[in-house]
């Protein structure tokens, strides 16, 4: 696991999200943009990868997703994230967030020098400490510098890769050269369901440790990831409601 290093000053951050189909309402894009703007100390230019017929406000950069037949629905739309790796869309540094994330604190520390790709360890490490697979909910990379990932993807059809791998993060974990993959510290980005909700999840008993406690954010955490359900808009927890805005 790579160590954290000194963050270089920047005039602007190009941040990105993907919205495809009806899994998420546009509200999620607006809230992500708002959270990024509050928790980064430099201006944010928001890039949105989406369908050709979806309207995107003029203060954001629209990237039109190529339609991939057979790649749609809640459990397949994540594959469209791969199109962010195409240098024809954007060549510079890019900070990507899944839409189902809640930013709790300053995230300037995400902006490591873009040598390779920075991301998260898969949250399965909470159950299997040795797990070193990646989670693609948050990523930071230079698109031109990692163009070989897109080139690898283009060697076969999207349908082929979707049949071979469980999701985009599994393809990325196998396509990215080991020296180009770095992980942020585990305590910075955590699973809401498994680490912050009701005292955290006990994998042995398959129950939360303190049912009814609600959300408690551990020291040092800047981002909560809402993998699975419920999603932020389905939660009445006052702490989450105060942050997801």
C-alpha positions in Angstrom: 0.0 0.0 0.0 1.5 3.3 -1.1 2.2 5.9 1.5 0.5 9.4 1.6 2.7 12.2 0.2 2.7 16.0 -0.1 -0.2 17.4 -2.1 0.8 19.8 -4.8 -1.1 23.0 -5.2 -3.7 23.2 -8.0 -5.8 26.0 -9.5 -8.8 23.7 -10.3 -9.9 20.1 -10.0 -11.7 18.2 -12.7 -14.2 16.0 -11.0 -16.4 13.4 -12.6 -19.4 11.2 -12.2 -21.4 8.8 -14.4 -25.2 8.8 -14.5 -26.9 6.3 -16.7 -30.4 5.0 -16.8 -32.8 5.6 -13.9 -30.8 4.1 -11.0 -30.1 7.6 -9.7 -32.0 10.9 -9.9 -30.2 14.0 -11.1 -30.4 15.2 -7.5 -27.4 13.0 -6.8 -25.3 14.8 -9.3 -26.2 18.2 -7.8 -25.5 17.0 -4.3 -22.1 15.5 -5.3 -21.1 18.7 -7.0 -22.1 20.7 -3.9 -20.2 18.4 -1.5 -17.1 18.5 -3.7 -17.2 22.3 -3.9 -17.5 22.5 -0.1 -14.8 20.0 0.8 -12.1 20.9 -1.7 -10.1 24.1 -1.2 -9.8 24.7 -5.0 -12.6 25.3 -7.6 -14.3 22.2 -9.1 -15.1 21.7 -12.7 -17.7 19.0 -12.8 -17.7 16.5 -15.7 -20.8 14.3 -16.3 -20.7 11.2 -18.4 -24.3 10.4 -19.5 -26.6 9.6 -22.3 -26.8 11.9 -25.3 -30.4 12.9 -24.6 -29.9 13.8 -20.9 -29.8 17.6 -20.2 -26.7 18.8 -18.3 -26.5 22.3 -16.9 -24.0 24.7 -18.7 -21.7 25.0 -15.7 -20.9 21.3 -16.0 -19.0 19.5 -18.8 -21.1 16.9 -20.6 -19.5 13.8 -22.0 -21.8 11.6 -24.1 -21.7 7.9 -23.3 -21.6 5.5 -26.2 -24.5 3.1 -25.9 -23.5 -0.5 -25.3 -26.3 -3.0 -26.1 -27.0 -5.4 -23.3 -25.2 -3.2 -20.7 -27.9 -1.5 -18.7 -29.7 -1.8 -15.4 -28.7 -1.3 -11.7 -26.1 -4.1 -11.8 -24.6 -3.4 -15.2 -24.6 0.4 -15.6 -21.4 0.6 -13.6 -19.6 -0.7 -16.7 -20.1 2.7 -18.3 -17.5 4.1 -15.9 -14.9 2.6 -18.2 -15.6 5.3 -20.8 -13.9 7.8 -18.5 -10.6 6.1 -19.3 -10.9 7.1 -23.0 -8.5 9.9 -23.6 -10.7 11.3 -26.4 -13.0 12.5 -23.7 -10.5 14.1 -21.3 -6.7 13.8 -21.2 -5.8 15.4 -17.8 -6.1 14.5 -14.2 -9.6 13.3 -13.1 -11.2 12.8 -9.7 -14.1 10.3 -9.9 -16.8 9.7 -7.3 -19.7 7.2 -7.4 -23.0 9.0 -6.9 -23.8 7.1 -3.7 -21.1 8.7 -1.7 -21.3 11.2 1.2 -18.4 13.6 1.8 -17.9 14.4 5.5 -14.8 16.5 5.6 -12.0 18.1 3.6 -10.7 15.9 0.8 -7.6 17.8 -0.4 -5.6 14.8 0.6 -7.1 12.9 -2.4 -5.1 14.9 -4.8 -1.9 12.8 -4.7 0.6 13.2 -7.6 -1.1 11.3 -10.4 1.4 8.6 -11.0 -0.8 5.7 -11.8 -4.3 5.4 -10.2 -5.2 6.1 -6.6 -8.3 4.3 -5.3 -9.7 2.3 -2.4 -9.3 -1.2 -1.1 -12.4 -3.3 -1.5 -14.3 -3.2 1.8 -14.1 -6.9 2.0 -10.8 -6.2 3.9 -13.1 -5.7 6.9 -13.8 -9.4 6.8 -10.6 -10.6 5.2 -7.7 -8.4 6.2 -5.4 -9.7 3.4 -7.8 -8.6 0.7 -6.1 -6.2 -1.7 -8.7 -6.0 -4.4 -9.9 -2.5 -5.4 -13.1 -0.6 -4.9 -13.8 1.9 -7.7 -16.1 4.3 -5.8 -13.4 6.9 -5.6 -10.6 7.2 -8.2 -7.9 9.7 -9.1 -5.7 9.4 -12.2 -4.3 11.0 -15.2 -6.4 9.8 -18.2 -3.7 10.1 -20.8 -1.1 8.6 -18.5 -3.3 5.5 -17.9 -4.5 5.2 -21.6 -3.3 1.6 -21.7 -6.3 0.7 -19.5 -8.7 1.9 -22.2 -6.6 0.2 -24.9 -6.9 -3.1 -22.9 -10.6 -2.6 -22.7 -11.0 -2.1 -26.4 -9.4 -5.4 -27.2 -12.7 -7.1 -26.7 -16.4 -6.1 -26.5 -18.1 -4.7 -23.4 -20.3 -7.7 -23.3 -17.2 -10.0 -23.2 -15.8 -8.1 -20.2 -19.2 -8.0 -18.4 -19.4 -11.7 -18.8 -15.9 -12.4 -17.5 -15.8 -10.0 -14.5 -18.3 -9.2 -11.8 -17.9 -5.4 -12.3 -15.7 -2.6 -13.6 -13.5 -2.6 -10.5 -12.6 -6.3 -11.1 -11.6 -5.5 -14.7 -9.5 -2.5 -13.5 -7.8 -4.5 -10.8 -6.6 -7.0 -13.4 -5.8 -4.4 -16.2 -3.8 -1.9 -14.1 -0.2 -2.7 -13.7 0.8 -3.4 -10.1 3.2 -0.5 -9.9 0.4 1.9 -11.1 -2.1 1.0 -8.4 -2.1 2.8 -5.1 -4.6 2.8 -2.2 -5.6 5.6 0.0 -5.5 4.9 3.8 -8.4 2.7 4.9 -9.5 5.1 7.6 -10.1 8.0 5.2 -12.9 6.4 3.2 -15.2 3.9 4.8 -18.4 1.9 4.2 -21.4 3.5 5.8 -23.2 0.2 6.2 -20.3 -1.8 7.5 -18.3 0.8 9.5 -20.5 3.8 10.4 -24.0 2.5 10.9 -25.1 1.1 14.3 -21.6 0.5 15.7 -20.4 -1.3 12.6 -21.1 -4.7 11.1 -19.9 -7.9 12.9 -19.1 -10.3 10.1 -19.1 -13.3 12.5 -22.6 -12.7 13.9 -23.8 -10.9 10.7 -25.4 -8.2 12.9 -24.7 -4.6 13.7 -22.8 -4.2 17.0 -25.1 -1.4 18.4 -28.5 -1.6 16.8 -30.4 1.7 16.9 -27.2 3.8 17.5 -27.5 5.4 14.0 -24.6 6.9 12.1 -21.3 7.5 14.0 -18.4 8.6 11.8 -15.0 7.4 13.0 -12.1 9.9 13.5 -10.3 10.8 10.3 -13.1 9.7 7.9 -13.7 12.1 5.0 -16.0 9.9 2.8 -18.7 7.4 3.4 -19.6 5.0 0.6 -23.2 3.7 0.3 -22.6 0.4 -1.6 -25.8 -1.6 -1.8 -29.0 -0.4 -0.2 -30.3 1.8 1.3 -29.1 4.9 -0.6 -28.7 8.3 0.9 -32.1 9.6 -0.2 -33.7 6.6 1.5 -32.2 7.4 4.9 -33.7 9.5 7.7 -30.5 9.6 9.8 -30.1 13.3 10.8 -26.3 13.2 10.5 -26.4 11.8 6.9 -29.1 14.3 6.0 -26.9 17.2 7.3 -24.0 16.0 5.2 -25.7 14.9 2.0 -26.6 18.4 0.7 
